[in-house]
C-alpha cells in the first residue's frame, strides 16, 4: 500500500512539473567584474514584470553563473544588485525559446556609495564597515509597531537592561546622535525619549566603535547614530504612522520630504500621550556592625507605588539650498517638549537599636523637559575635484529638565520630620563654531579642521518646609550652580584606499577650560587640561567576500550636568541622590578586531578590549541611616568582549538574524576609604526569525537573554525578553498594518539591582509592566526623482557622554 501511494504521489509531482515546464522558460547567464573579468559570486538578482512587481529573486553561484527557471513566457526587467557595484538592469524580451542565455553580464564598480535599492528578497539587517556597524531598521518587519528602544535591544554591541539603561560594548559612556548630529531631543533623558519614538521613522542605527578624528573625543565606548529619514528628490513624499500601545497609549508620527529645483526640505515629527499607569517597587537595606561583621544594626523596608502619565512631542527639519554647483547652504532645527505627572506612595518601616519607625510618604509632582537645537552650514566646492570641500558651521543648543515634588507623611510612628517641597531646573546652553576642509588626492584623502564649543551648564534648586505658620523657604536646600565648559580643538586625519586595503588614521588635540561656581556659597572651581586623541582603523578585503577590520582609539569622558548637579533629591527622605561637581574627565583605550564574511548569509566576529582608568561610576554610601547615591572617579574598568552576529536566509521566505556578545568585566577602585573589587561574565543574546508566506504578509518571532551588570559595589539580575509579530501590506504596498505582542508569556518583570559591602546590603526592585500590545497603521505617499543635496560635513558635538 505504501509503495502504491508513493508511486501515485511521484506521478502527480511529475505531471505537474511537466505541465509547468511546457508553459515556462529559463533565464541564465554569467556575471563578471568589468575591470578584472573575474566572476562575481552571490550577486543579488531581482526579476520584475511590466508592473514593476518582483517575480523572483536569487543569487549568482560561486562561479558567477545564474539561472532563474519556471518563468511565465513574457517580458521582464532583470536587476543585478551588489554592494560596491553600480546596479545594472537588463531588458528581457518575451520568450521565443524555452531558454534565454543573457551571456556575460559585466558589472562596473561604483564610484560612490550606492543608494538604497528595494528588493523583495530579505536583505541583511547588519552591515560592517571600517569603523562602524549599522542595523537596518527598515529591514526589520517589526519596526512599524515598535519603539526605537525596542530596536536598540536588537542591535549588536548594544545592551539594554530591564530598566531601559543602554550600554555600548559593556560601557555606559557613549554619545547618541540624531542624523549624525547631537540633538536636544536626547539631551536630558535619552531613554525616556527613545521609549516614545516610533521605530517607523528610523532608517538605521549606526554603532561607531572607533570614531575618526573628525569626531570629538567624548564617549568612552563610541557613538550611537540614529538615522531618522532618507534624503529626498524632486517632488514630494512622506509617511504617516498612528500607533496604539497597551497599556501606554496612542501616538502619531510622520516623515515628509519635498524638493523643487535647488531647494529641498525634510521633516520628521512625533507626538503622543502616555496614559496613566501604575507600577510598584521595593527598597530594602540592612546595615552591619563594623566591630562584629555580619551583625545587623538596622533594617529598612519600603513598598513603593508609582502612578505616572503625560504628554510629549518632538520634531525636526533639514533644509537645503543649492546656490550653484559649488556653493551649498543647509540648515536644521530640532525641538522636543514633554510633561509628565508622577505620584508616589512609599510605605516605610525602619528598625534599629535606637528607634522603631514607620510612616507613609506621599509625593505629588512630576517632571518636564524642553530642548531645541538649530544650525546652519555653508559648503564651498572646487571645480577641479568634487570631493574637495570647505565647510563653515554654527550650532546653537539649549535644553531644560525640570523636577518638582510636594512631599508629606501620614500614619507616623516615631517620625517627626516636617512636610516639604522641592524644585530643581537644570540644563545647558551651548554655541559651537566649526571649520572643516577635505582635500582628495588619487588614493589619499586628507581632512583637517578646528572647532570651539562654548557650553554653560546650570542648576537652580530650592525647597520649603511646612511649619506651624505655613510653608517657609529652607535656605539649606537652596543651591544655584553654574558650570562653564569651553572646548577648543583641532584635528588632522588621513584615509588611504587601495585595491584590497582601506586605512584611516588621525589625531585630535583638545583643550578644555572649566570655570564653575556654587553661587549659593560662592565657591569657585577652575580647571584646565589638554588631551591628544589618536584614532587608527584598517580594513583588508579578503577572497570569497571576506574582510578583516582593525581599530584602535583613545576616548574621553567629560562629566555632564546630570552627574555634576549638586542638587540633593530628597523625594525619598532615607534614600537621597545627588551629583558631584568635583568629577574629573576620564580617558579610555579601545582596541578591536573584526572578521566579516558575506554571501548567501552574513557572519561577523568582533573581538575587543577596553580599559578605562579612574572611571566615573555610581556609588552608594549609608550615613546616619540614609542611603546616599552619587558619582565618583572611583572605578578602573576592563572589558574583554567577543561578539558574533549575522543573518542567514534559510529559504526564500524564512530568514534568521542573530547576535550574541560574551564579555568578561573587571571593576575595582577606592571609594569612601574602602577598596572595592568586582568581576564576572556578562552576556547579551538576541535572535529573530521572519517568515514571509507572501509578498504582503510577514510574521516574526524574537527572543533575547541578557546576563547581569557588573558594578563597583554590586550587580543586577538576568532577564529574558521575547515578542511575536505580524504585518500586512496593501494598497500597492503603500499601507502597512502591524501588530506586536512583547513578552506574551510574562505579565510583569522584577528588575533588581543591589549593592553589597561590608557595611551594608541594599537592593532596589522595580516591577515593570512587561507584557505589552502594539498595533500600528502606516501609509506612504508621494513621488520623487532626485536626491536633496546635503552638506558632507557638519557639527557633531560628541564631546560629552550620554550614558
N, C-alpha and C positions, 0 to 999 in steps of 0.2 A: 504493500500500500504506500509506504514512504517513497519507494523508487518511482511508483506511478505518479505520485503528487509532485516529486522533484522534476520529473520529465515534463509534466504539464506546465510547471512554473517556468522552466527553461524555454519551453516552446513559446510561451506568451512573451517572455522578455525578448526572445529572438525576433518574433514577428513585429513587436513594437519597434525594435532597433532597425529592422529592415524598412519598416514603414517610414520612420523618421529619416533614414538615410536617403530615401528616394525623393524627399522634399527639402532637404537641407544641403548646405555646402560647407566648405572648409577654407579658412584663410591661413596662409603660412608665410614665413619669411625669415630673415636673419637681420639682427640689429648689431651695428658696429659703431665704433668711435670714428668720426670723420677724419681725425688727425692721425691716430695711430693704427687705424684699420683693425684694431682688436675687437673681438666680440664682447658685447655687454650683457652681463647676466642680471637677472631679477629686475629688468625694466618693466614698469607698470604699463599694462595695455588697457585702454578703455574704449570699447566699441559702442558707438552711438548710432541711432537710427535718424530718419529725416526730421523727427520731432525733438531731437536732442536728448532723448531718453537713453540712458545707459542700458544696452542689451546684454553685454557680457564683459567681464574684466578678467585679467590674468597677468602672468609674469613670463618673461623670457627665461629659457633654461640656462644652465651654466655655460653652454657653448654659444649663447646668443640667439638660438633659434626659438621660434614660437609657432603655435598652431591653435586656432580657435575653430572648433568643429560644431556640427549640428546647428548651423546658422540658416534661418529662413532665406530664401533666394530673393534678395532685394539689395538696394544700395545702402552703403554705410559710410561713416567717418570713423577712422581709427586713430586714436591719440596715443603717442608714446611719451611717457612722463617719467622723469628721473631727476633726483637732486644733483645739481651741478651741470645739467644739460638743458638746452632750450627744448621746450615742448614742441613736438612735431606732429602734424596732422596729415593723414593720407586719405584722400577721397577714394572710396572703393565703389566702382560702378556695379550695377545689377549683375548678378552671376549669369554667365553664359556657359560656364563649365562647373562641375562639381567642386573643383579645387582652383582657387586663385592664389598664385605664388607672387607675392609682392617683391621678391628678390631681396637685395641688400639695402636695408634702411639705415642711413648714416645720420647719427645724432651729433650736433655741434655743441661744444662746451659753452655754458652760459658765461657771459662776461660780467654779469651782476647777479645779485640774489634773485631767485625765481619768485614770482608772485604765487599766491596760493591757488591751487587747481582743485576743483571739486570733482571727485570721482566716487563712484558707488562703493568700490572696494574699501574695506576697513583700513584706515591709514593709522600709522603708529602714533600713540599718544605722546611718546617721549623721543626727543631728539638731542643728541650730544654734540656740542660744538667745542671749540678750542678752550674757551674759558667759562662756559655755562651749559646748563641743561634746561630744556624747555618742555613744558607739558601743554599739549594741545587741548584746551578745554572744550573747544567746539567739536572735537572728535569724540568726546565722551557723551554718550546719549543721555546720561543723567543730568547734564548741565542745565537743561531747560527748567528743571524744577528745584534744583539745589542752590545753596548759597556758595559764595567764594570760600568761606571757611570749610564747607564740606569738600570742595575741590582740593584745597590745600592739604587735607588729610591724605590725598591720593598721590601727591607729588613726591617723587624720590628725593631724598636728602632732607625732607621736612617732616617734623613730628608735631602732632597736636595732642595734648593730654586731655583728660576728661573735663577740665575746666577751660578748654579752648586756648591754652597758652601754647604759643608756637616756638619751636626750636629748629635751627638750621644746623645740620650735622652735629646735633647734640649741644649746641650753644644757644643761649638766649640773647646774644648780642648780634644784631643784624640790622639792615635797613630795608624798608618797604617803599617801593616806588609805584606810582601810577603812570603808565605810559612813559617810562624812562625818566621820570622826574619825581622828586619828593612832593608830597601833597598834603594840604591841610586836612583832607578827608581822613587821613590816618595819623594825624599828629598826636592826639591826646590818648586815645584808647583804640589801637588798631583792631583788636579782637571784637569789640562791640560793633564797629562798622562792617567788618568782614562777615559777621554773623547775619547782617541785614542786607548786604549787597548781593543781588541775584547773579548767579554764575552765567546766566544767559547773555549778560552784557560783556563777558570776558572772552577775549580771543585766545590768549595763552598766558601761562605763568612761567617766568624765567627764574632760575636759581643760578646766580652768578657767584661762583665759588672763588675764583681768582680774578677779581676786577682789575682791568688795566689801569695804568697810572693816571689816565684822564679822570677817573673817578676819585672823589675824596676818600680818605683812608678809613673813615669810620665804618663800624660794623665788623666785629672780630671774625665772624664766620662768613660774611659776604652780603649779598643783596638779593632780595626777593622783588622781582619786577612784574607787575600786573598790567598786561596789555588789555585795554578795555574795548577797543574798537579798531576796525581796519581803516586804512586810508580809502578815500573815495574818488569818484571820477565825474566827468561831465554829466549833468543830470542830477538826480537825487535818489536816495534810497533810505531805508530805515527799518526799524523793528520795534514792536510794542509787545511787552510781556506782562500779563497780570498773573499773580500768584497768590495762593492761599495756603498757609501753613497752620496745621492744627497741632498744638494749641496757641501758636504765637500770633496769628492774624494775617491780614491782607497786605499786599504790596503791589506797586506798579513801577515798571522800569522801561527804559527805551533807549535806542540809539538813533541818530539821524545824520545824514551827510548830504551836502549839496555842493556842486561845483558849476561855475559858469565862467568860461574863459579863464581869466587869470586869478579869479577869486574862488576860494573853497573854504568850507567850514564843516566841522564835525562836532557833534554834541552827544553827551550821554547823561542820563538822569535816573533818579530813583526816589521813591517816597513810600512810606508805609506807616502802619500803626501796629504796635505790639500790644495785643490785648492783655488785660491784667491776668497775671499768672502767679501762682504761689508755690514756693519750694521751701524745703526745710534743711536744716544743718545742725550739727552737733560740735561743740567745742569741749575738749577735755584736757585737763592739766593736773599733774601731781608733782610736787617738789620733794626733794630729799634732804636729809640731814647731812651736812658736809662732814661732820665728825663720825657719824655712823652711816656709811653708804648703804643705800637700799631702804633706809627707814623713811617712811612717808611723813612729811611735816605739814602738808596742806593738800587739799583736794578741791578742784574747781570743775564744775559741770554746768553746761549751758545748752538748752534746747532753743533753737533759733527758727523763726518763721519769717520769710521774706515775701512780700507782695509787691509786684512792680509792673509797670506798663508805661507806655508813652508813644510819642510820635517822632519821626525822623525824616530827613530829606537830604539829598545831595545832588550835585550836577557839575558838569564841566564842559568846556568847549575849547576847540582849537581852530584858529583861523589862519589863512594863508593868502598872501597877495604877491603874485609874481610880477614885479615891476618890469623886468625884461629877462632875457635868458641868463643874465649874470647877477641880477640883484633880486633878492627874495626877502620878504618881510613876513614874519609869523608872530602870532600872539596866542596866549592861552589863559584861561581862568577857571578855577575850581572853587566850589562853595559847598559847605555842609553845615547842617544845624540839627540839633535834636534836644529833646527834653523828656526826661523820664521821672516819674514819681515812684518813690520807694517807701515802704512802711515795714519796719522790723518789730518783731517781738522777741525778747531774749529772757527766757525763764532761767534764772541763775541760782545756783547753790554754791556756797563757798564755806569750807570747813577747815579749820586749822587748830593748833594747840591753843591759840589765843581767842578765837571767835568762831561762832557758827552763824552764818549769814545767808539770807535769802531775799530775793526781790525779783520783780518782773519789770524789765526795762522796755519802754515803748519809744520808738524812734519814728518820727514822721518828717520826711524831707524828700530829697531827690538830687539829681544832677542834671546839668545842661552843658552843651558844648556848641561852639561855633568856630568855623575855620574858613579862611579864604586865602588863596594864593593866586597871583597873576604874574605874567611875564611877557616880555617882548624880545624878539631875536631878529637881528639883521645879518644876512648871509651874503657875502660877496664872492662870486665865482671868477675864474680866469679863463680867457679864451683858449690858451694853449692846452690846458688839461682840465677836464670836467671835475676830477676829484680834488683839485687844488682849491681850498676854501679858507676864507677868513670870516669868523663869526663873532659878533658882539652881542652880549646878552645881559638882560636885567631881570631880576625876580624879586617880588615882594610877597611875604608870607606872614600870616597872623592866625593864631588860634587861642581860644579861651576855654578853659574847663572849669565849671563852677560846681560847688558842692555845698549843700546846706542841710542841716538837721536840727530838729527840736526833740530833745530827749527828756523823758520823765520816767519816774519809777513809782510803782504801786506794789501792794502786797509786801511791804517792807518788814523784814525781820533783822534787827541789828544793822540797819543800813540807813545812814543819816545824810548822805551826800545830797546837795540841793539839785533840783531840776535845772537844765541849762539848754542853750542852743549854741550852734557854731556855724561859721560860714568861711569858705575859702574860694577865692578866684585866682587861678594860676594859669599862666600862658606864656606866649613868646611872640615877639615881633622880630623880623629879620629882613635885611636888604642884602642882595647878592649882585655883584658885578663880575663879569667873566669875559675873557678874550681867548679864543681858540684859533689855531692855524694848522692846516693839514697840507702837506706837500708830498705828492706821489712821485716816485721815480719808476723805473721799469718794473722791478720786483719788490721794491722797498717803499714803504710809506712812513713818513716822519710826521709826528704830531708834537705840538707844544702849546702851552697856554699859561695864563695867570688867572687868579681868582681872589676875590675878597668877600668874606661873609661877615656882616655886622649884625650880631644877634643880641637881643635883650630879653632875658627871661625874667619873669616877675611872679610874685605871690603876695596876695593881700588876705590876711586871716584875722578873724575877730570872733569873740564869744561873749555870752552873757550868762549870768546866774540868776535863778529865781529866788529872791529873798523875801522877807516879810513885806517890804514896800513895793515888790514887783521885780521885773527883770532889770538888773543893773549890769553895766559893762564890766567885764572881767579883764583888767589890764594884763594879767599873766597869760592870757590867751590871744593877746594882740601880737601879731608877728608879720611885719611887712619886710619883703626881701627882694632885692634887685641883684641880678646876676648877668653882667655884660660879658659876652664872649665873642671876640673877634678872631677870625682865622684867615690868614694870608698864605697863599700857596702858589707854587709854580711846578709845572711838570714837563717832562720830555719823554716820549715813547717812540718805539720803532716796531714796524711789522714787516716781516720778510716772507714772501711766498715763492716757493719753488714747485717743481712738479710733484714732489712727494712730501715736502715739509712746509709747515707754516710756523713762524716764530713771532711771539710778541714779547717785548721787553721794555722796561721803562722805570723811571724813578720819580717820586713826588716828594717835594720838600714843603713842609707846613710849619708855620709859626703861629702859635696860639697865645692870645693875651686875654687874661681874665681879670675883671675888676668887679668884685661883688661887695654888697653891703647889707648887713642886717639893720634896716632903717630904724626899727623899734629901739634897739640899744646901741645904734651907731657903731657897729663892729665891722671894719672893712676886711676884705680878703683880696690880695693881689697875687697873681701867679703868671709866669711866662715860661713857655717851653717850645722846643723845636723838635720835629720828627722827620726823619728821612724814611720813605716808604718805597721799597723796591717791589717789582712785580715781574714774574717771568712765566710765560706759557709757551708750550711747543706741541705741535700735532704732527704725527707721522702717518701718512697714508700707506697701508699695507695691502698686499694682494688679497683677493677674494672678499672685497668690500669690508675691510677691517681698518681700524685706525687706533693709534696709541697716543694718548694725551698726557702731558706732564704740566704741573703748575706749582709755582711757589710764590708766596706773597707774605708781606708783613702788614698787619692791620692794626687799627687804633680804635679804642672806645673812649669817647668823652662822656661824662655823666650828663644826663638830660634832666629837665626840670622836675619830672616825677620822682627821680632819685635824689635830687638836691633839695627839694622843697622842705624847709624846716617846720612847716605846719604840722601840728600834732592832731591827728584824727582821734578824738575821744568818743566817737559814736558808741563804742563798747568800752565801758569805763575800766574793765580789767584786762582789756586786750587792745592796746593802742598801737598806732603805726605812725611813722614819721620818716622824712628823708634825712640825708646827711650832706650838708653844704660843704664839707671838707673832703669830699671824694676827689681822687686824683685820676688822671687818664690811665688807660691800660693798653698794652700792646700784646699782640699775639703773633705766632709764627705758624703758617699753614703750608703743608706740602701734600700733593696728591698725584696719583697715577691712575689713568682710566683706559680701559680697553673696550672698544665697541666693535661689534660685527653686525652688519645689516645684510639682508637677503629676503627670503620669504618672511622671516621674522627679524626682530632686533634684540640683541643681548648686549648689555653694558655692565662692566665690573669696575668699581671705583674703590681704591684703597687710599685712605688719607690719615694724616696725623696732625693734630693741632695742639700747641702749647700756649697757655696764657698765664702770665705771671701777675701776681697782685690783682687778681680779677675782682670786679665789683659783684658781690653776691649778697642775697638776702640773708640776714642774720637775726637771731632771736635771743633775747635775754629776759630773765624774770627778776624784777626789782620791786621790793615792797609789795609782793603778791600781785604784781601787774606784769603781764607779758608785753614786751616792747619789741615791735618789728621795725627794722630799719635796713640800711645798706652799708656795706663796708668794703674796703680794699683788703679782703681777708682770704682770698682763695687762689691757690695755684692749681690750675685745671689742665689735665692732659686727657685727650680723647683720641683713641685709635679706632678707626671705623672702616668696615668693609660693607659696600653697598652693591647689590645686584638688581638690575631692573631690565624689563624688556616687554615685548609683545610677540604673539605668535598666532597667525590665522589658522586655527585647527581645520576649518573648512572655509568655503567661500562665505558661509553665513554665520560661522561661530568664531569669535575672536577672544583671545586671552591676553590680559595685561597684568603685570605684577611688578612689585618692587619690595625689596627687603633690606633692612640695614641691621647689621650686627656690630656693636661697638662696646669697647671697654673704657670706663671713665675712672680717672683718679682725681680726687679733690682733697686738698689739705691746706691748712693755714691757721694763723692765730687770730683769736677774737676774745676780747674781754678777759685777758690774762690767762687764756687756756688755748692749747693747740688741739685742733680737730683734724681727723683724717677719715675719709670715706672712699670706697671704691666698689665697683661691681659691673656686671654685664647689663647692657640695655639692648633692646631690640624694637624695631617697628617694621611690621609686615603688612602688605596690602595686596589684594588680588581682585580683579574684576573680570567677569565673563559676560560678553554681549552676544546675543543671538538675534539675527535679522531673518525672520521667516519670509519676508518680502521686502520690496523697496520702500514700503511705507510703515512697516512695523518694526519695533526694536524692543526686546526685553533684556533685562540685565540683572545680575546678582553681584554683590560686592561684600567683601569681608576683610577685616583687619584686626591686628593684635599689636598692642604697644606695651612694652615692659617698663617698669618703674623708672622715675627720675632718680638720679644720684645727686644729692645736695650736700653742702658742707656739714650740716648738723643733722641730716635725716634723709628721708626718701618719700616715695608715694607708692600707691598700689598700681597693679597692672589693670588693663582694661581691654575689652573686645568690643568691636562695633560691626554692624552689617546693614545692608539695605537691599531692597528689591524694587525694580523699576519697570515701567512700560511706557512707550511713547508711540504716537501715531501721527504721521504727516498726511496732509490732504490739501486740496485747492492748489494742485500742481506744486506741492512741497513749499508753499508759502506759509501755511499754517501748521502748527505743531501743538499737540496736547500731550502732556507728560504727567505721570503720576508716580510718586516715590513714597515708600514707607521706610523710614530709618529705624533700625533696631526692632524689627517686628516681634522678636522673642523676649524682649526685656523692656518693661514699662519705665523703670527708674534705674538710675545708676548712682552708687555712692562713691564719689571720688575722695580719697583720703590722702592727705599729706601730713607728715609727722616730723617732729624734731625730738632727738633722744640724746641727752647729755648727762654727765654725772650729777648735775644739779636739778634737772627736771626732765619730764617727758610730757610732750604736748602733741595732740592730734586734732586736726580740723577736718570734719567730714561734711561734704557738700552733696546733698541728694538731688541730682539733676533729673530733669524730665528727659528721658532717653528715647521713648517711642514717639515719633512724630510722623505726621502725614502731610505730604505736599502735593498740590496739583496746580498746574500752570497751563496757560494758553499763550502762545506766541505767534505773531503774524509779521511777515516781512513784506515790504512793498518798495516800489521804485525801480529805476533802471539807470545804469551808469556805463560810462565808456572809457574813461581815462583817469589816472590817479591824480590826487591832490599832491602838489609838491610841498615837501616839508623840509625844515632845516635839518641838516645832518648832525649838527652839534647844538646842544642847548644846556641849560643849567641843571646840574644834578647835585643837590646838597646832600650827599650821603656821608656827611662828616659827623653825624650823631646817631646813636643807637636807638632802635625802636623795639628792643627786646622787652 
